[in-house]
Amino acid sequence: MAFDPKNIALELNSGKVKSVYLLKGEEHFLHQFLTKKIENVLKKKGSVEKRVFIPEELKKERLMDVLNTSDLFSSRKLLILFSPQKLKGRIQDDILFYCENPNPNHTLIMINEDFYSKSKFLSKLEKIISPLDLRTPFDSELKKWTRVLLKEHNKTATSEAVSLLVNLFGDSIYHIANEIDKICINYKGAGPININNIENNVNWKKSYQNWEFLDVIARKKLSDALFRGHSYLKSVPDFMVIMNIFITFFTSLYFLKISGGTFLGSVGSIPLSPYVKKRLPIGAKYYSKNELEKIIQYLSILDRRLKTSSISHESAFTKFLFYAIG
């Protein structure tokens, strides 16, 4: 089931909190957003004890004891279990039984970040609890979320401004939320935020560098890439962030090339914004399949060198641009 912000807000604002939730998908911001909303509703009813469990550090008895124990005078419990698909042995049956007969005094939130993971246990679990789809939404849903996040700051924005935010920062809801935070800090106006307010924001100009840089790489403009790239390099706290962006970008180009122009979604650890995704077909025209294979191999070797030896990041960055574009 898709995670619709309006429906969830109506449900929680009415004070309705389920005993068990199953969240499925990689959008960490949504995990935190929903968990915080649930916690706030529970706090209106009294004190709340929040505990987090991870399968690798889990003792079966400890979790089940907490789930099954209620004290008339104690606080309500909000229990968060990460990666339920990693549970092994008898505790799987115990969890399934609990989900069918939950403790009404507690709320259990299970978070499975791997949307596509499959197992007999997960199949049984999802028959008991309808999972909430917490993957990064499509553009139309991202616009809904942008308005919801603006409302959290008691702000509104024009349709054009909302579209711009989604177009540039829609690789994840977290990225959109982060940009909205920056914009709202500096916005002193009383009316809706518009495109000019976003473009005049100092923090926005820094974020602009990312997709502008990838745009000139896609079109093989070496001089522009060197100029914009070194400016971008100075604004990024960790060079491995740039490496991950390179790997994701060129791998996406490669898959687009071999799939006959069909974009296969995010294939790396760094999702790409809608703006950059639209530029991928352009890049596919400038790079041959053979070139992309060599670039990806070069990045793989460079990645290992960066992790095992001390080399100049600026030098490695410049050499890569000359290799890939020159």
C-alpha positions as CSV (number, residue, x, y, z in Angstrom):
1,M,0.0,0.0,0.0
2,A,1.4,3.4,-1.0
3,F,2.2,5.8,1.8
4,D,-0.2,8.7,1.1
5,P,0.7,11.7,3.3
6,K,-2.9,13.0,3.5
7,N,-4.5,9.7,4.5
8,I,-1.8,9.0,7.1
9,A,-2.1,12.5,8.5
10,L,-5.9,12.2,8.8
11,E,-5.6,8.8,10.5
12,L,-3.0,10.0,13.0
13,N,-4.6,13.4,13.7
14,S,-7.7,11.5,14.7
15,G,-5.6,9.7,17.3
16,K,-5.7,6.3,15.6
17,V,-2.4,4.4,16.0
18,K,-2.2,0.8,14.9
19,S,-0.6,-1.8,17.1
20,V,1.7,-3.0,14.3
21,Y,3.2,-1.3,11.2
22,L,5.3,-2.9,8.5
23,L,7.3,-0.3,6.5
24,K,8.9,-1.4,3.2
25,G,11.3,0.6,1.2
26,E,14.6,2.6,1.3
27,E,13.3,6.1,1.9
28,H,14.9,6.8,5.4
29,F,13.2,10.2,5.7
30,L,9.8,8.5,5.6
31,H,10.8,6.0,8.2
32,Q,11.7,8.8,10.6
33,F,8.7,11.0,9.5
34,L,6.1,8.3,10.2
35,T,7.8,7.1,13.4
36,K,8.0,10.6,14.8
37,K,4.3,11.3,14.0
38,I,3.3,8.1,15.7
39,E,5.4,8.9,18.7
40,N,3.8,12.4,19.0
41,V,0.3,10.9,18.9
42,L,1.2,8.3,21.6
43,K,2.7,11.1,23.8
44,K,-0.6,12.8,23.9
45,K,-1.9,9.8,25.7
46,G,0.9,9.7,28.2
47,S,4.6,9.0,28.5
48,V,6.2,6.8,25.8
49,E,9.2,4.5,26.1
50,K,10.9,4.1,22.7
51,R,13.2,1.2,22.0
52,V,15.1,0.1,18.9
53,F,16.0,-3.5,18.0
54,I,18.4,-4.9,15.4
55,P,18.4,-8.6,14.5
56,E,22.2,-8.9,14.7
57,E,22.1,-7.7,18.3
58,L,18.8,-9.2,19.3
59,K,18.1,-11.8,22.0
60,K,14.8,-13.4,21.2
61,E,13.6,-13.5,24.8
62,R,14.3,-9.8,25.3
63,L,12.1,-8.6,22.4
64,M,9.3,-11.0,23.1
65,D,9.3,-10.2,26.8
66,V,9.0,-6.5,26.0
67,L,6.3,-7.1,23.5
68,N,4.2,-9.3,25.7
69,T,4.6,-7.5,29.0
70,S,2.3,-4.7,30.1
71,D,2.3,-2.8,33.3
72,L,-0.8,-0.8,34.3
73,F,1.4,2.0,35.7
74,S,4.2,2.0,33.1
75,S,4.5,4.1,29.9
76,R,3.3,2.9,26.5
77,K,6.1,1.3,24.5
78,L,7.0,2.2,20.9
79,L,9.2,-0.6,19.6
80,I,11.1,-0.3,16.3
81,L,12.5,-3.5,14.7
82,F,14.9,-3.0,11.8
83,S,15.3,-5.7,9.1
84,P,12.7,-8.2,10.3
85,Q,13.7,-10.3,7.2
86,K,16.9,-11.1,9.0
87,L,15.2,-12.8,11.9
88,K,16.1,-16.5,12.2
89,G,14.6,-19.5,13.9
90,R,11.7,-19.7,16.4
91,I,11.4,-16.0,16.8
92,Q,9.9,-15.8,13.3
93,D,6.9,-17.8,14.5
94,D,6.7,-15.8,17.7
95,I,6.6,-12.5,15.7
96,L,3.9,-13.9,13.3
97,F,1.8,-15.0,16.3
98,Y,2.3,-11.6,18.0
99,C,1.3,-9.7,14.8
100,E,-2.0,-11.7,14.8
101,N,-2.5,-11.0,18.5
102,P,-0.7,-7.7,19.3
103,N,-0.5,-6.1,22.7
104,P,-2.9,-3.1,22.5
105,N,-0.7,-1.1,24.9
106,H,2.3,-1.2,22.6
107,T,3.1,-0.1,19.0
108,L,5.6,-2.2,17.0
109,I,7.1,-0.7,13.8
110,M,9.0,-3.1,11.6
111,I,11.2,-1.5,8.9
112,N,12.4,-3.6,5.9
113,E,14.6,-1.3,3.8
114,D,14.9,-3.8,1.0
115,F,11.6,-3.5,-0.8
116,Y,12.3,-6.5,-3.1
117,S,13.6,-9.0,-0.6
118,K,11.5,-12.2,-0.5
119,S,11.2,-15.1,1.9
120,K,8.6,-17.4,3.3
121,F,8.6,-15.4,6.6
122,L,8.0,-12.1,4.8
123,S,5.2,-13.6,2.7
124,K,3.5,-14.8,5.9
125,L,4.1,-11.5,7.6
126,E,2.6,-9.4,4.7
127,K,-0.5,-11.6,4.7
128,I,-1.1,-10.5,8.3
129,I,0.0,-6.9,8.0
130,S,-0.4,-4.8,4.8
131,P,3.0,-3.1,4.3
132,L,3.3,0.6,3.7
133,D,5.4,1.3,0.5
134,L,8.2,3.7,1.6
135,R,10.2,3.8,-1.6
136,T,11.0,7.2,-3.1
137,P,7.6,8.2,-4.8
138,F,7.1,9.2,-8.4
139,D,7.1,12.9,-9.3
140,S,3.3,13.4,-8.8
141,E,3.5,12.0,-5.2
142,L,6.8,13.9,-4.6
143,K,4.8,17.1,-5.3
144,K,2.3,16.1,-2.6
145,W,5.2,15.5,-0.2
146,T,6.8,18.8,-1.0
147,R,3.6,20.6,0.0
148,V,3.3,18.5,3.1
149,L,6.9,19.4,4.1
150,L,6.3,23.1,3.4
151,K,3.2,22.9,5.7
152,E,5.4,21.6,8.4
153,H,7.2,25.0,8.3
154,N,3.8,26.8,8.0
155,K,4.8,27.8,4.4
156,T,3.2,27.3,1.0
157,A,4.7,27.6,-2.5
158,T,3.5,28.2,-6.0
159,S,3.0,25.3,-8.3
160,E,6.0,26.4,-10.4
161,A,8.2,26.4,-7.2
162,V,7.0,23.0,-6.2
163,S,7.8,21.6,-9.6
164,L,11.3,23.1,-9.5
165,L,12.1,21.6,-6.2
166,V,10.9,18.1,-7.3
167,N,12.7,18.5,-10.7
168,L,16.1,19.4,-9.1
169,F,16.0,17.6,-5.8
170,G,13.6,14.7,-6.3
171,D,16.1,11.9,-6.0
172,S,14.7,11.4,-2.5
173,I,12.2,13.0,-0.1
174,Y,15.1,13.6,2.3
175,H,16.9,15.8,-0.3
176,I,13.7,17.8,-0.9
177,A,13.1,18.2,2.9
178,N,16.7,19.3,3.3
179,E,16.4,22.0,0.6
180,I,13.1,23.2,2.1
181,D,14.7,23.5,5.5
182,K,17.4,25.7,4.0
183,I,15.0,27.9,2.0
184,C,12.6,28.4,4.9
185,I,15.4,29.5,7.2
186,N,16.2,32.4,4.8
187,Y,12.6,33.1,3.6
188,K,11.1,36.1,5.4
189,G,8.1,36.8,3.1
190,A,4.5,36.3,4.0
191,G,3.2,34.9,0.7
192,P,3.9,31.6,-1.1
193,I,7.5,30.8,-1.9
194,N,8.1,31.3,-5.6
195,I,10.9,30.3,-8.1
196,N,12.8,33.6,-7.5
197,N,12.9,32.9,-3.8
198,I,14.4,29.5,-4.5
199,E,16.9,30.7,-7.1
200,N,18.1,33.6,-4.9
201,N,18.7,31.3,-1.9
202,V,22.5,31.0,-1.2
203,N,22.2,27.4,-0.1
204,W,20.3,26.5,-3.3
205,K,23.2,27.8,-5.4
206,K,25.4,25.2,-3.8
207,S,23.0,22.4,-4.5
208,Y,22.7,23.7,-8.1
209,Q,26.3,22.7,-8.7
210,N,25.6,19.0,-8.5
211,W,23.2,18.6,-11.4
212,E,24.8,21.4,-13.4
213,F,28.2,19.5,-13.2
214,L,26.6,16.2,-14.3
215,D,24.9,18.0,-17.2
216,V,28.2,19.1,-18.7
217,I,29.7,15.7,-18.1
218,A,26.8,14.1,-20.0
219,R,27.5,16.4,-22.9
220,K,31.3,15.8,-22.8
221,K,32.2,19.4,-22.2
222,L,35.7,19.0,-20.7
223,S,36.5,22.7,-20.1
224,D,33.1,23.3,-18.4
225,A,33.4,20.1,-16.4
226,L,36.9,21.1,-15.1
227,F,35.6,24.6,-14.2
228,R,32.4,23.6,-12.5
229,G,33.9,20.4,-11.1
230,H,36.6,22.0,-9.1
231,S,34.1,24.4,-7.6
232,Y,31.8,21.5,-6.8
233,L,34.7,19.5,-5.3
234,K,35.3,22.3,-2.7
235,S,31.7,22.2,-1.6
236,V,31.5,18.5,-0.9
237,P,32.8,17.3,2.5
238,D,33.8,13.8,1.4
239,F,35.3,12.9,-1.9
240,M,33.7,9.4,-1.8
241,V,30.3,11.2,-2.3
242,I,31.6,12.4,-5.7
243,M,32.9,8.9,-6.4
244,N,29.5,7.4,-5.7
245,I,27.8,10.0,-7.9
246,F,30.2,9.2,-10.8
247,I,29.7,5.4,-10.4
248,T,25.9,5.8,-10.3
249,F,25.8,8.2,-13.2
250,F,28.0,6.3,-15.6
251,T,26.5,2.9,-14.6
252,S,23.0,4.4,-15.3
253,L,24.3,5.6,-18.7
254,Y,25.6,2.1,-19.4
255,F,22.4,0.4,-18.5
256,L,20.5,2.9,-20.6
257,K,22.8,2.2,-23.5
258,I,22.4,-1.6,-23.4
259,S,18.7,-1.6,-22.7
260,G,17.9,0.3,-25.9
261,G,17.0,3.6,-24.2
262,T,14.9,2.2,-21.3
263,F,15.8,3.7,-18.0
264,L,16.0,1.0,-15.3
265,G,15.8,3.3,-12.2
266,S,18.4,3.9,-9.6
267,V,21.3,1.4,-10.0
268,G,23.8,2.8,-7.5
269,S,23.9,4.0,-3.9
270,I,23.2,7.6,-4.9
271,P,19.7,8.2,-6.5
272,L,19.6,10.7,-9.4
273,S,17.2,13.6,-9.5
274,P,14.5,13.8,-12.2
275,Y,16.5,16.6,-13.9
276,V,19.6,14.4,-14.2
277,K,17.6,11.4,-15.3
278,K,16.2,13.4,-18.2
279,R,19.8,14.2,-19.2
280,L,20.8,10.5,-19.4
281,P,19.5,10.0,-22.9
282,I,21.6,12.9,-24.0
283,G,24.7,11.3,-22.4
284,A,23.9,8.0,-24.0
285,K,24.4,9.8,-27.4
286,Y,27.8,11.1,-26.5
287,Y,29.3,7.9,-25.0
288,S,29.7,4.6,-26.7
289,K,29.1,1.3,-24.9
290,N,32.9,0.5,-25.1
291,E,33.7,3.9,-23.6
292,L,31.3,3.5,-20.7
293,E,32.7,0.0,-19.9
294,K,36.2,1.4,-19.7
295,I,35.0,4.4,-17.6
296,I,33.3,2.1,-15.1
297,Q,36.4,-0.1,-14.9
298,Y,38.5,3.0,-14.3
299,L,36.2,4.1,-11.5
300,S,36.3,0.6,-9.9
301,I,40.1,0.7,-9.8
302,L,40.2,4.3,-8.6
303,D,37.7,3.4,-5.8
304,R,40.0,0.7,-4.6
305,R,43.0,3.0,-4.7
306,L,41.2,5.6,-2.7
307,K,40.3,3.1,0.0
308,T,43.7,1.5,0.3
309,S,46.2,4.3,-0.3
310,S,46.7,8.0,0.2
311,I,46.3,9.9,-3.1
312,S,45.4,13.5,-3.9
313,H,41.7,13.8,-4.4
314,E,42.0,16.9,-6.6
315,S,44.6,15.1,-8.8
316,A,42.5,11.9,-9.0
317,F,39.4,14.0,-9.9
318,T,41.2,15.9,-12.7
319,K,42.7,12.8,-14.2
320,F,39.4,11.1,-14.2
321,L,37.7,14.0,-16.1
322,F,40.5,13.9,-18.7
323,Y,40.1,10.1,-19.0
324,A,36.3,10.1,-19.3
325,I,35.7,13.3,-21.3
326,G,39.0,14.3,-23.0
